[in-house]
Amino acid sequence: MTSVLDISPITRIEGHLDFRVEVDDGKVTDAWATGALFRGFEIMLQGRDPLDALVFVPRICGVCPTSHQIASVKCLEDAFGATPPPNARLVRSILLALENAYSHAAHLYVLFGPDLTNEKYAGHRLFPELVRRFAPFTGSSWLTAVAAKRKLNEAYAVLGGQFPHSNAFVPGGVTCRPTPSDLVRVTGILLEVQDIVERIVLGGSVERWLENRSLTDVQAWLGEGDHADSDLGVFIRIGPELGLHQIGAGPGNFLAYGVYEQADGTPWLKPGFYDGEAHPFEQLHITEHVKHSWYVDYTGGKHPSQGETRPFYTRDGEKYSYAKAPRYLERPAQVGPLARQINDGDALVLDLAKHLGVNAFTRMLARLHEEVRLLAQVRTWLAQLNLREPFYERTPVPPRDATGVGFTEAARGALGHWIQIEGGKIANYQVITPTAWNVSPKDYLGQHGPVEQAVIGTPVSDESNPVEVQHVIRSFDPCLACTVHLIRGKRTVATVTLDA
């Protein structure tokens, strides 16, 4: 018997995602992911000074504002012909790494982890231990993670001035100039965080975890010391027992833009597109489709430099989301930590994907592995800062007519900004967020987005408690919380008509 489950809104992600699934004989046979909120940032920027983008775009997301600031400032530097000095590149990478590290920790403990305490697993031998660690507000690891998150935000504020929405990013560099005492303070905070990670997450040293290059290595690691009783050890042991390694594959295409510029401008994590073979990233292969999105139709897909944002809400027809449908080489592509580590050629993640497959379990392991890699790397970048050298280079006079593009990676995946400047004002500004890639609806060719594809085929043992579907969705760490509203008493600030 076929039934349709409306599990909207899915909370405990960044925002609220509307999601429907068709279930037949205990398995999902179709899925619809709906981004139900229209923001309009791309429209807000039209006609404004190009530098206004640096103030507006961080407000796209209060969770990952730094990634938007970096994509935007790189976009403006591309348009202006500006080049930041090595120190500025390092500071930007440090701040982005701090933001992404805190976001990864929040995802495991606040967003994904509580599902491990779902009543479905009450009969499992480790259920009491899962509740003790991961129960919201009361779990020991939950509380520790919140404390670690605050420390990472503190380290960010020392260098960036405040978190979120730092004003440190400008074309040509950064406005901050850290002192030796600032670097000592940030290093001390990072050592505190590393201590938490080693005691709670790993049950051992960061260096020992980073020695793992294969599934066999991880299995050997589990047998050493207190590793098996750490949060990561418990997750590695229980994930397959809960079936997390059998759900949530999604398309076999993985996209990464490259991220964390080093002093010489090369990215620490490399860009690429992987579909079973590694290919160089080429931004001209990106298109956006709107056939199933609440926008005025156009044929096929358009490159973001020619992108349109013309909302058209209708309850009729095939449209069902405000998310557009980005595609690479006209194919859906997963983005995020798993895609980054695969395209970077990380030996451990490649081996896990080879032997365990791509699924909710390996997606989470890739995120946790990236967290550990990041925390180790940030201290290297701090040591490379030369306080005697500049953090800002004066930019050329901005051209009245120009185009630019900026790429980076938010915690959740590939982020791109495109700008077109005419007469000294923004004529068009387009943003493709990581969640637009992952939670996109069907495209012009009828291909489901990555999360929809990943959910299809998922077994649902209890239609009143489809936790399996939620595992898959949350493994992508979708973000739809990007909502900043302006309210002045009872007066209507603006009215927007969405029907054409």
C-alpha positions as CSV (number, residue, x, y, z in Angstrom):
1,M,0.0,0.0,0.0
2,T,1.3,3.4,-1.0
3,S,1.1,6.3,1.4
4,V,2.5,9.9,1.5
5,L,4.1,11.1,4.7
6,D,4.3,14.8,5.2
7,I,7.1,15.2,7.9
8,S,7.1,19.0,7.6
9,P,8.7,20.9,9.2
10,I,11.9,19.0,9.8
11,T,13.4,20.9,12.6
12,R,16.8,20.4,14.4
13,I,18.4,21.4,11.3
14,E,19.4,25.0,10.6
15,G,15.9,26.3,10.0
16,H,12.8,24.3,8.9
17,L,12.7,22.1,5.9
18,D,9.4,20.9,4.5
19,F,9.7,17.3,3.3
20,R,7.3,14.7,1.8
21,V,8.0,11.1,1.0
22,E,6.0,8.4,-0.8
23,V,6.3,5.1,1.0
24,D,5.4,1.8,-0.6
25,D,5.9,-1.6,1.2
26,G,8.0,0.0,3.9
27,K,10.4,1.8,1.6
28,V,10.6,5.4,0.3
29,T,9.8,5.5,-3.4
30,D,9.7,9.2,-4.0
31,A,10.7,12.4,-2.2
32,W,10.1,16.2,-2.4
33,A,12.3,18.6,-0.5
34,T,10.7,22.1,-0.1
35,G,12.5,25.2,0.8
36,A,9.4,27.2,1.8
37,L,10.9,30.6,2.6
38,F,11.8,33.2,0.0
39,R,14.5,35.6,1.2
40,G,15.3,37.8,-1.7
41,F,18.9,38.9,-0.9
42,E,19.8,38.8,-4.6
43,I,17.0,41.3,-5.3
44,M,17.9,43.5,-2.3
45,L,21.4,44.0,-3.7
46,Q,20.3,45.3,-7.1
47,G,21.1,49.0,-7.6
48,R,23.4,49.2,-4.6
49,D,27.1,50.1,-4.2
50,P,29.1,46.9,-4.7
51,L,30.7,47.3,-1.3
52,D,27.2,47.0,0.3
53,A,27.3,43.3,-0.5
54,L,29.8,42.9,2.3
55,V,27.2,44.1,4.8
56,F,24.2,42.3,3.3
57,V,25.4,38.8,2.4
58,P,26.6,37.7,5.9
59,R,23.0,38.1,7.0
60,I,22.1,35.3,4.5
61,C,23.1,33.0,7.4
62,G,23.8,33.7,11.0
63,V,25.5,30.3,11.3
64,C,28.0,30.6,8.5
65,P,28.4,34.4,7.9
66,T,32.2,34.1,7.4
67,S,31.9,31.9,4.4
68,H,29.5,34.4,2.7
69,Q,31.8,37.3,3.6
70,I,34.8,35.4,2.1
71,A,32.9,34.5,-1.1
72,S,31.7,38.0,-1.4
73,V,35.1,39.7,-0.8
74,K,36.8,37.3,-3.3
75,C,34.0,38.2,-5.8
76,L,34.7,41.9,-5.3
77,E,38.4,41.4,-5.6
78,D,37.9,39.5,-8.8
79,A,35.8,42.4,-10.2
80,F,38.2,45.1,-8.9
81,G,41.4,43.4,-9.8
82,A,42.6,43.4,-6.1
83,T,45.0,41.0,-4.5
84,P,45.2,40.4,-0.7
85,P,48.6,40.0,1.0
86,P,49.6,36.6,2.4
87,N,48.7,37.6,6.0
88,A,45.1,38.4,4.9
89,R,44.7,35.1,3.2
90,L,45.9,33.3,6.4
91,V,43.6,35.3,8.7
92,R,40.6,34.6,6.4
93,S,41.4,30.9,6.5
94,I,41.8,30.9,10.2
95,L,38.5,32.6,10.8
96,L,36.7,30.4,8.4
97,A,38.2,27.3,9.9
98,L,37.1,28.4,13.4
99,E,33.5,29.0,12.1
100,N,33.4,25.7,10.3
101,A,34.9,23.8,13.2
102,Y,32.2,25.1,15.6
103,S,29.5,24.3,13.0
104,H,30.7,20.7,12.7
105,A,30.7,20.2,16.5
106,A,27.2,21.7,16.7
107,H,26.0,19.4,13.9
108,L,27.1,16.2,15.6
109,Y,25.8,17.1,19.1
110,V,22.9,19.5,18.6
111,L,21.5,18.5,15.2
112,F,22.3,14.9,14.3
113,G,23.2,13.3,17.6
114,P,19.8,13.6,19.4
115,D,18.3,11.2,16.8
116,L,20.5,8.5,18.2
117,T,18.3,8.7,21.4
118,N,15.1,8.1,19.4
119,E,12.7,5.7,21.0
120,K,13.1,3.3,18.1
121,Y,16.5,2.3,19.6
122,A,15.3,1.9,23.2
123,G,15.9,-1.8,23.1
124,H,19.5,-1.5,21.9
125,R,22.2,-2.5,24.5
126,L,23.9,0.9,24.1
127,F,20.8,3.0,24.3
128,P,21.3,4.2,27.9
129,E,24.8,5.2,27.0
130,L,23.6,7.1,23.9
131,V,21.0,9.0,26.1
132,R,23.7,9.8,28.7
133,R,25.9,11.4,26.0
134,F,23.6,12.8,23.3
135,A,20.3,13.7,24.9
136,P,19.5,17.4,24.2
137,F,20.2,19.8,27.1
138,T,21.2,17.0,29.6
139,G,23.7,14.8,27.7
140,S,27.2,15.0,29.1
141,S,28.7,15.3,25.6
142,W,26.0,17.7,24.5
143,L,26.9,20.1,27.3
144,T,30.6,19.8,26.7
145,A,30.1,20.5,23.0
146,V,28.2,23.7,23.8
147,A,31.1,24.9,26.0
148,A,33.6,24.1,23.2
149,K,31.5,26.0,20.7
150,R,31.7,29.1,22.9
151,K,35.5,28.8,23.1
152,L,35.8,28.7,19.3
153,N,33.5,31.7,19.0
154,E,35.7,33.5,21.5
155,A,38.9,32.7,19.5
156,Y,37.1,34.1,16.4
157,A,36.2,37.3,18.2
158,V,39.8,37.9,19.3
159,L,40.9,38.1,15.6
160,G,37.7,39.1,13.8
161,G,36.3,41.6,16.4
162,Q,33.0,39.9,16.9
163,F,31.0,36.8,16.0
164,P,28.8,36.5,14.0
165,H,29.0,39.1,11.2
166,S,32.6,40.3,11.6
167,N,33.5,43.5,9.7
168,A,37.1,42.4,9.2
169,F,36.8,41.5,5.5
170,V,37.4,44.1,2.8
171,P,38.7,43.9,-0.8
172,G,42.5,43.9,-0.5
173,G,42.7,42.2,2.8
174,V,41.4,42.3,6.4
175,T,40.9,45.3,8.7
176,C,42.3,43.4,11.8
177,R,46.0,43.4,12.8
178,P,46.5,40.9,15.6
179,T,49.1,41.5,18.3
180,P,51.5,38.8,19.7
181,S,49.2,38.6,22.7
182,D,46.2,38.0,20.5
183,L,48.0,35.0,18.9
184,V,49.0,33.7,22.3
185,R,45.4,34.0,23.5
186,V,43.9,32.2,20.4
187,T,46.5,29.5,20.6
188,G,45.6,28.9,24.3
189,I,41.9,28.7,23.4
190,L,42.7,26.2,20.7
191,L,44.7,24.1,23.1
192,E,41.7,24.1,25.5
193,V,39.4,22.9,22.6
194,Q,41.9,20.3,21.6
195,D,41.9,18.9,25.1
196,I,38.1,18.6,25.0
197,V,38.3,16.9,21.6
198,E,40.9,14.4,22.8
199,R,39.1,13.6,26.1
200,I,35.5,13.5,24.8
201,V,35.4,13.0,21.1
202,L,38.5,10.8,20.4
203,G,39.6,9.3,23.8
204,G,43.1,9.9,22.6
205,S,45.4,12.3,20.8
206,V,44.6,14.2,17.6
207,E,47.9,13.1,16.2
208,R,47.0,9.4,16.7
209,W,43.7,9.8,14.9
210,L,45.3,11.5,12.0
211,E,47.6,8.5,11.5
212,N,44.6,6.5,10.3
213,R,44.6,6.0,6.5
214,S,42.1,3.1,6.1
215,L,39.1,1.3,7.6
216,T,41.6,-1.3,8.9
217,D,43.5,1.5,10.6
218,V,40.3,2.7,12.3
219,Q,39.4,-0.8,13.5
220,A,42.9,-1.1,15.0
221,W,42.5,2.4,16.6
222,L,39.2,1.2,18.2
223,G,41.1,-1.5,20.0
224,E,43.6,0.9,21.6
225,G,43.3,2.7,25.0
226,D,40.0,4.5,25.6
227,H,39.2,5.1,21.9
228,A,36.2,2.7,21.8
229,D,34.6,4.5,24.7
230,S,34.9,8.0,23.2
231,D,32.0,9.7,21.4
232,L,33.6,8.9,18.0
233,G,34.3,5.3,19.1
234,V,30.7,4.8,20.2
235,F,29.4,6.2,17.0
236,I,31.7,4.0,14.9
237,R,30.6,1.0,16.8
238,I,26.8,1.7,16.8
239,G,26.4,3.3,13.4
240,P,26.4,0.0,11.4
241,E,24.3,-1.7,14.1
242,L,21.6,1.0,13.5
243,G,21.9,0.6,9.8
244,L,23.3,4.0,9.1
245,H,25.8,2.5,6.6
246,Q,22.9,1.2,4.5
247,I,20.9,4.4,3.9
248,G,21.4,7.8,2.3
249,A,23.7,7.2,-0.7
250,G,22.6,10.0,-3.0
251,P,24.1,10.7,-6.4
252,G,27.7,9.5,-7.0
253,N,28.9,13.0,-7.9
254,F,30.9,15.1,-5.5
255,L,31.8,18.8,-6.0
256,A,34.2,21.0,-4.1
257,Y,35.4,24.5,-4.9
258,G,38.6,24.4,-2.9
259,V,39.0,26.3,0.4
260,Y,41.4,27.7,3.0
261,E,43.8,29.8,1.0
262,Q,47.4,29.5,2.2
263,A,49.9,32.3,2.2
264,D,50.7,31.7,-1.5
265,G,47.0,31.7,-2.5
266,T,46.7,27.9,-3.1
267,P,43.8,26.2,-1.3
268,W,44.6,23.8,1.5
269,L,41.7,21.6,0.5
270,K,41.7,21.2,-3.3
271,P,38.8,21.8,-5.7
272,G,37.4,19.2,-8.0
273,F,34.6,17.2,-9.3
274,Y,34.5,13.4,-8.6
275,D,32.2,11.0,-10.3
276,G,34.2,7.8,-9.9
277,E,37.1,9.6,-11.5
278,A,38.7,12.9,-10.4
279,H,38.2,15.9,-12.6
280,P,39.4,19.6,-12.3
281,F,36.8,22.0,-11.2
282,E,35.5,24.3,-14.0
283,Q,32.9,26.9,-12.9
284,L,31.5,27.3,-16.4
285,H,30.0,23.8,-15.9
286,I,27.6,25.2,-13.3
287,T,24.0,25.8,-14.2
288,E,20.8,26.6,-12.3
289,H,17.4,25.2,-13.1
290,V,14.0,26.5,-12.0
291,K,11.4,24.2,-13.7
292,H,10.4,22.8,-10.3
293,S,11.2,26.0,-8.3
294,W,8.9,28.9,-7.5
295,Y,10.5,31.3,-10.1
296,V,9.6,32.5,-13.6
297,D,10.5,29.7,-16.0
298,Y,13.3,29.7,-18.5
299,T,14.4,26.8,-20.7
300,G,17.1,24.4,-19.3
301,G,19.7,25.8,-17.0
302,K,21.5,29.1,-16.8
303,H,25.0,29.8,-15.6
304,P,24.9,31.9,-12.4
305,S,26.5,34.9,-14.2
306,Q,23.3,35.0,-16.3
307,G,21.1,34.0,-13.4
308,E,17.6,35.3,-12.7
309,T,15.8,35.6,-9.4
310,R,12.2,36.3,-10.3
311,P,9.9,34.7,-7.7
312,F,6.7,33.1,-9.0
313,Y,4.7,31.3,-6.3
314,T,1.9,29.0,-7.5
315,R,0.1,26.0,-5.9
316,D,-0.5,24.5,-9.3
317,G,1.8,22.6,-11.6
318,E,5.2,21.0,-10.9
319,K,6.8,23.7,-8.8
320,Y,7.4,23.0,-5.1
321,S,10.4,24.8,-3.7
322,Y,12.0,28.2,-3.4
323,A,15.4,26.5,-3.8
324,K,16.7,26.5,-7.3
325,A,18.3,23.4,-8.7
326,P,22.1,23.8,-9.3
327,R,23.7,21.3,-11.5
328,Y,27.3,20.5,-12.5
329,L,27.6,19.2,-16.1
330,E,23.8,19.0,-15.8
331,R,24.1,16.5,-13.0
332,P,23.1,16.7,-9.3
333,A,26.2,16.8,-7.1
334,Q,26.7,16.3,-3.4
335,V,28.7,19.0,-1.5
336,G,30.0,19.1,2.0
337,P,32.8,17.6,4.1
338,L,32.5,14.2,2.3
339,A,32.8,15.9,-1.1
340,R,35.7,18.0,0.1
341,Q,37.7,15.1,1.5
342,I,37.1,13.0,-1.6
343,N,38.2,15.7,-3.9
344,D,41.2,16.5,-1.7
345,G,42.3,12.9,-2.0
346,D,42.2,12.2,1.7
347,A,43.3,8.6,2.1
348,L,41.0,7.7,5.1
349,V,37.8,9.0,3.6
350,L,38.5,7.5,0.2
351,D,39.1,4.1,1.9
352,L,35.9,4.4,4.0
353,A,33.9,5.3,0.9
354,K,35.4,2.3,-1.0
355,H,34.7,-0.3,1.7
356,L,31.6,1.1,3.4
357,G,30.1,3.0,0.5
358,V,28.6,6.5,0.5
359,N,25.9,6.7,3.1
360,A,24.7,8.6,6.2
361,F,27.4,6.8,8.3
362,T,30.4,7.7,6.1
363,R,29.0,11.2,5.6
364,M,29.2,11.8,9.3
365,L,32.6,10.2,9.7
366,A,34.0,12.5,7.0
367,R,32.6,15.5,8.8
368,L,34.2,14.4,12.1
369,H,37.5,13.6,10.4
370,E,37.5,17.1,8.8
371,E,36.9,18.6,12.2
372,V,40.1,17.0,13.6
373,R,42.1,17.9,10.5
374,L,41.0,21.5,10.8
375,L,41.8,21.9,14.5
376,A,45.4,20.6,13.8
377,Q,45.8,22.9,10.8
378,V,44.7,26.2,12.3
379,R,47.7,26.3,14.7
380,T,50.0,25.9,11.7
381,W,48.4,28.9,10.0
382,L,48.6,31.0,13.2
383,A,52.4,30.3,13.3
384,Q,52.8,31.4,9.7
385,L,51.5,34.9,10.3
386,N,54.2,37.6,10.0
387,L,53.1,40.5,12.2
388,R,55.7,42.8,10.5
389,E,54.1,42.4,7.1
390,P,50.9,44.1,5.9
391,F,47.4,42.6,6.3
392,Y,45.8,45.0,3.7
393,E,46.9,46.3,0.3
394,R,45.1,49.3,-1.2
395,T,42.8,48.3,-4.0
396,P,42.7,49.8,-7.5
397,V,39.9,52.3,-8.2
398,P,36.8,50.1,-8.7
399,P,35.7,49.9,-12.3
400,R,32.3,51.2,-13.2
401,D,31.6,48.1,-15.2
402,A,32.9,44.7,-14.2
403,T,32.0,41.1,-13.4
404,G,33.4,38.9,-10.6
405,V,33.1,35.5,-9.0
406,G,34.1,34.3,-5.6
407,F,34.3,30.7,-4.3
408,T,34.8,29.2,-0.9
409,E,33.4,26.4,1.2
410,A,31.0,26.7,4.1
411,A,30.8,24.0,6.7
412,R,28.0,22.5,4.6
413,G,29.7,22.6,1.3
414,A,30.5,24.6,-1.9
415,L,29.5,28.3,-1.8
416,G,29.7,30.6,-4.8
417,H,28.9,34.4,-5.4
418,W,28.7,36.1,-8.8
419,I,28.4,39.9,-9.3
420,Q,27.7,42.1,-12.4
421,I,28.5,45.8,-11.9
422,E,27.1,48.4,-14.3
423,G,27.6,52.1,-13.9
424,G,29.2,51.6,-10.5
425,K,26.2,49.8,-9.1
426,I,25.2,46.1,-8.7
427,A,23.2,45.1,-11.7
428,N,23.0,41.4,-10.8
429,Y,24.2,39.3,-7.8
430,Q,23.7,35.6,-7.6
431,V,24.4,33.2,-4.8
432,I,24.4,29.4,-4.8
433,T,24.6,28.0,-1.3
434,P,25.6,24.5,-0.3
435,T,22.1,23.6,0.7
436,A,20.8,24.8,-2.7
437,W,23.1,22.0,-4.1
438,N,22.0,19.4,-1.6
439,V,18.3,20.2,-1.0
440,S,17.5,21.2,-4.6
441,P,14.3,20.1,-6.1
442,K,14.1,18.3,-9.5
443,D,15.6,20.0,-12.5
444,Y,14.6,20.6,-16.1
445,L,15.6,17.0,-16.9
446,G,13.5,15.6,-14.1
447,Q,16.5,14.6,-12.0
448,H,16.0,14.7,-8.2
449,G,18.3,16.7,-6.0
450,P,20.9,14.9,-3.9
451,V,18.9,14.7,-0.6
452,E,15.8,13.6,-2.5
453,Q,17.9,10.9,-4.2
454,A,19.5,9.9,-0.9
455,V,16.1,9.5,0.8
456,I,14.6,7.4,-2.0
457,G,15.1,3.7,-1.1
458,T,15.3,4.4,2.6
459,P,13.4,1.7,4.7
460,V,10.7,3.1,7.0
461,S,9.8,0.6,9.7
462,D,7.3,2.9,11.5
463,E,5.5,5.6,9.5
464,S,4.6,7.4,12.7
465,N,8.3,7.7,13.5
466,P,10.3,7.9,10.2
467,V,13.6,8.5,12.0
468,E,15.5,6.8,9.2
469,V,14.5,9.5,6.8
470,Q,15.6,12.1,9.3
471,H,19.0,10.4,9.7
472,V,19.6,10.8,5.9
473,I,18.5,14.4,5.7
474,R,20.4,15.5,8.7
475,S,23.6,13.7,7.5
476,F,23.8,16.4,4.9
477,D,23.5,19.1,7.6
478,P,21.1,21.3,5.6
479,C,20.7,24.9,6.5
480,L,17.5,26.8,5.9
481,A,17.7,29.1,8.9
482,C,19.1,32.0,6.9
483,T,16.4,34.3,8.1
484,V,17.0,37.9,9.3
485,H,13.8,40.0,9.6
486,L,13.2,43.7,10.2
487,I,10.2,44.6,12.4
488,R,9.3,48.1,13.4
489,G,6.3,48.0,15.8
490,K,3.1,47.2,13.9
491,R,4.0,49.1,10.8
492,T,4.4,47.1,7.6
493,V,7.9,47.8,6.3
494,A,7.4,46.3,2.8
495,T,5.0,44.1,0.9
496,V,6.2,41.7,-1.8
497,T,3.8,40.1,-4.2
498,L,5.1,36.7,-5.2
499,D,2.5,35.8,-7.8
500,A,3.4,37.1,-11.3
